[in-house]
Amino acid sequence: MRSRSIFRVLKFVLFAVLFVAILFLLGFVVKDLWNWLVPPIFGWKSIGYWQAMGLLVLSKLLFGGFHRSGGRGGYRPRRMRERWEQMTPEQREKFRQGVRGCWDRVPPPDANPTA
């Protein structure tokens, strides 16, 4: 049991070090891209490493946000999947028809295209 907890701690430390290293490198990438593109194109000043890190944080706040769950594995898809599995085939077909009614431009899959 003790070896499991040691392995878990080592794995956490490894991921933490990897995360910090990626952030460190990302700061340099942003700094180098900014200094390579922006001053020649717009005539603005070059930036330093910490300014690049500030740009990363600012862009994350403005465009990405800080979400707890990353991507597709959140609460809503799981809840919808559970509800879908509990439906009878008739309820599923009724749901499909309701969704198709919302999308007037999308033909049903069994419709024959006319040329």
C-alpha angles and dihedrals in degrees: 000000000000092000090057093056091046089051090049092051092047091049091050092049091048092051092045092052091046091050092050091047092052091049090049092051092043090057091055092047092053091046093050094045092049093048091046097048114022104051095051094042103040103014093239123145126271118255135221132232097270092047088053090051089050089052090052092052092044093050090048090052095045101040110016110025125204106278124181097220118046117225131313103359097077133123100274100056091047092048092048091049090051092049091047092052091051093053123098118235089257092053090048092052091047089051091050091051090050091051091047089052089059091053105056094171095054112085119218114262093249094054116113113232114235119215 
